[in-house]
Amino acid sequence: MDHAATHHGSGTEFARPAGESAIQAQGLGKRYRRGWALRNVSFRLPAGRVCGLVGPNGAGKSTLMGLATHMIRPTTGALRVFGAAPGSTEAVQRTAFLTQEKPLFRRFTVAETLRLGRELNPRWDQEVAEGIVRAGQVPLEARIGTLSGGQRTRVAFALAFGKRPDLLILDEPMSDLDPLVRRELMATLRTEAAQHGTTVLVSSHMLAELEYICDYLLVIANGGLRLAGEVNELRAAHALFAVPADGSSPAVAPHRVIESRGGEGRPGLLVRLGVPIEYGGPAEPPTLEELLLAYLRSPDAPALIAPGARVGDIHDIITHDRTKAVTA
């Protein structure tokens, strides 16, 4: 999962697009009566990545996940899941979606819930589902309504993993878990994704923990895409310059200043690199959390979409649909 960028010439050379797209959006927008929740969002999420979806409340994250799962229809643009339209048989069979509410039948036992998953999903993996439940010592004979919030979350995870999806979409799935259980389920998530090539799109406010599992990143703010691409590439395109001992401003030209940091964390200037640098001395690579916070707190900073996260125009998607229809 290490796809670090290299530096040469006048900036950062990113990895080129490769492989199948799990999600591809072009000019995607959703407008409600109160205004635009998403507007002109274009990106591709390569298959096999564990992608963090980050943004403040109301930024459009849940809208994007709703569009990918056909729970919401777009106002403008298009989105495809492994080349198929959301809501199509192919997209539904290949996708699992775990919402914040984690809806489960309260009167069902855990065993009955897993049986329902087995009956509804042709690729069901009972061993994986039961393993996730048993790891939390959740009794199979217990009714869902008697479980704690954390135990219900574990059962919901078991349903999602048991489906053996090619794309697993998680909307703030672990907010009700204690730190130890969160780490355990994140380790399960990372292992399952690596072993089976599952693409994961996970929305979370826990920025430090995303660094533990994610190798890809989508950052949304004010309904627009702010950052997209490989985590290592995005970090390598930035540096944190320390403030000199005399308190003067560090010399950062010709780099673009994204944020001046003070107070909490490491003080200094977070910059987007305009020319190659050697880390060490006054400049160090930012952590993922430092990078995310800088862009979320700096709405005027220009977006950075790595080439591997870019798509062509909307006609590429339309042409793909027509080609599939002809060859079907």
N, C-alpha and C positions, 0 to 999 in steps of 0.2 A: 504493500500500500504506500510505499514511499516513492513519490513522484516529484522530487525536489527540482526547482528551477535552476538554471544556470545563468550566469551573468556575462554579458559581453557587450561591446559597442556602446549603445546609449540607453541602457536600461536592462530590463529583465526579459529573458527569453523563456516563454512558457511552453509546456508540452502541447503538442498539436492534438486535435480531436482524434479519438480512436475508439472503435468498438460500437456496440449497440447502445441506443439511448433507452433508458428505462422511462424517463419522462422528457418530453420535448414540448416547449411552449413558444409561441410566436405571437407577439402583439396582444397578449392575453390581458383582458380587462373585465372587471365586474363592477357595475354601477347599481347602487341601491338608491332609494329615495333621498337618503341623507347625503349622497355623493358617491365618489369612486372609492371602492375598497381596494381595488387593484387597477393599475393602468399601465398599458404598454409594457408588459413583463415578457421578456424573451430569454430563454435559457435551455440548456440540455443537461440532464443528469445522467451520466454514463451508467450503464448496468454494472452491478457488482460493488457499488460504492455505499458507504455508510455516511449519509449526508445530514448535517445539522441544519435545521431551518430556524433562523433566529430573527427576532424583532420585538419591539415593544408591543404591549397590548393594543389591539386595534390596528396593527400595522398591515394586516391582510394575510397572515399565516393560515388561519383557519379557513379563509376564503379560498386560498390556493389549494389546500388539501381537499376542500369540498368540491372544487372544480376537477381535481384529479380522480375523485371517486364518484363523480356524476351526481353528487348530492346537490350541486349548484350548477346552473348553466351559465356560460360566459356571455357577457354583453358584446365584447369584441374579441377578435383573434381566435386562436385554436390551441388545443392541448391534446397530446397523444400519449398513451401508455403502451410502451413496446410497439409503437406504430399503430395501435388500435384506438378507436374512439372510446373515451370513458363511458361506462355503462354498457358497452358491447360485451357479448359473451366471453370473448377472449380476454378483455381487460378485467372483467369481474373475476374470472377464474384465476387470474395470475396476481390478484391484488388482495391484501388483507388490510383493513383499516381499524385501528384501535383509537376510539375517541376518548376525551377526558371523562365523559360520563360512564364509559364502560358498561353499556346496557346488558344485563343478564336477567334471566328469568329467576326471580327470587324464590319461587316455590320448587324449583328444580334442585336436585342434589348436584354435587360436583360431578359425580359419575354420569348422571343423566345429561348434564351440560356437555361433557366431553363426547357422549354418545351422539348428541345432536350435531356436534361438529363433525363427527365421523360420517353421519348420514348425509350431511349437506355438502361435503367436500370430497371429491373423488381422489385427491392426492393426500388425504389425511394420514398423519403419522401419530398413531396412538402412543407409541413409546416416548416420543419427544414430549407430547402433551402431558402425559402422566408424570414424566420425570420432573417437569417444571412444578407441577402441583405438589408432588411428594417432597421435593427439595425444601418447600416451605412448611412441611408437616401439616398440610391441609387435608383433613379427612375426606375421602371420596364420598362417604355417606352423608356428609354435612349438607344442609340446605344452604343455598346461596344467601338467603336473607339473614342467616345467623352468623355469617362471616364478617370479620373486620374489614375495613376499607382496604388495607394492605393485602389481605387474603383474597378479596374479590379481584384486586388488580392482578394478582398472580394467576388466578383462573382465567382472566381475560387474556393475559399473555399466553397462557397455554393454548387457548383457542386460536390466537393469531399465529403462533408458531406451528401448531398442529396442522393448520391448513397447508403448510409448505408453500407459501406464496413466493413468487419471483420478486414482488414489490411489497414491502411492509411499510405502511404509513402509520406513524404514532404521533398523536396529538397530546403533548404534555402527559405522557403515560405514567410517570413515576412521582408526581407531585405529592401524593398522599403516602409515600413510603419513607421509612427512616433511612438514614444514610447507608447503613450496612446492607440493607435489602436492595436499595437502589444500585449499589456497586455490584451486588451479586447478579441482579437481573441485567445490568449493563454488560457484565462479563458474558452472560448467556447470550445476549443479543450479538455481541461482537463475534463470539465463537460460532454461533449458528450462521451468521452472515458469511463468515470466512469459509466454513465447511461446505455450504450449499450455494455460494455465489448469490445470496439474496441481496437485493438492493433495499436499503433502508432509508426512509425519509423521516427524521424524528424532530419534532418541534419541542423546544425546551428553553426555559429561562436560566437553567443551571449551567452557566457558561463554562466554568472550570471543569465540570464533569463531561461536557461535550468533547473537550480536548482528549479525553480518555478513550472515546470510542469512534470519533468521526475522522474521516480522511477527505471529506468534501464539505462544501459550505454554501449555503444560500442565506443572504441577509436581506431582509425586507424592512423598509421603514417608509412611512407616509404613502403606502400603496405602491411603492416602486422598488426595484431591485438595486441594492447598494453594493453588494459583493457576491461573486459567484466563482467557484473553481476549486481546485485542489487546495487543501489546507496548507500543505508545505509550500506550494507555489505562491499563495497569497501572503504567507508570512515572509517568504524570501523576497517579495517585492517591497518590503517595508523595513524600516530600522527605527530603533528608539535611541535618539541622541541625548546623552547626559548633559545636564547644565554644568558649565565650568564652575570651579571652586569660587571664583570671584563673583558669581551670580550673573555674569553677562550671558547674552544669548549665544548658543553654539552656532558655528558657521555651518549651515545646512544646504546652501545653494549648490547645485541647481535642483535640489529635491523639493517636492511639494509638501508643505506642512499640513498634516491632517488634523492634529490636535496638540495643544500645549498641555502637558500633564503636570499636575501638582497635587499636593495633599496625599491621598491614599495611593498605595502602590509605588512603583518606581517613577520619580519625577523626570521630566525631560520633554523632548519634542518627538512625537510619532510622525514619521515622514514616509511618503511614497517615493521610492528611489527613482531618480532620473538618470543616474550613471552607476556603473558597478562600484561596489565598495568592498572593503575587507572588514568583516566584523571584528570587534576587539577595540580596546581603548574607548573612545567617546561613543561608539555606535554598537548596539547589540540587537539581535533579532527580537521582535516582540513576541510575547506569549499569545496564544489564540484569544484569551480573554482580553488582553490589552488591545489587540487589533479590533475585536468586535465592539468593545466599549467605545473606542475612538470613533468608529464610523457611526455608531448609534447616537453619539453625542455631537456629531458634526454633520448636520443635515446638508450643509452647503458644499461639503467635499464631493468631488466628482466620483461617480460609481466606477468600480473596477470589475469588469467581467472578463475573466481569463479566456483565451481562445478556445480551450477545451470545453468551456461552458456556453459558447456561442452557437447560434443556429443560423441557417440561411433565412430567406424570406418565407412568407406564409405559403407561397406557391409550392415550396418543397413539400410541405405537409399535404397539400391538396393533390399534388402529383403522386405522392406515395399512396394516398387513398385510392386514386383512380387505378394505379398499377395493381394494387391488391385486388380490386374489384374485377379487373380484366383477367388476372391469373387464377382467381378463385374457381 
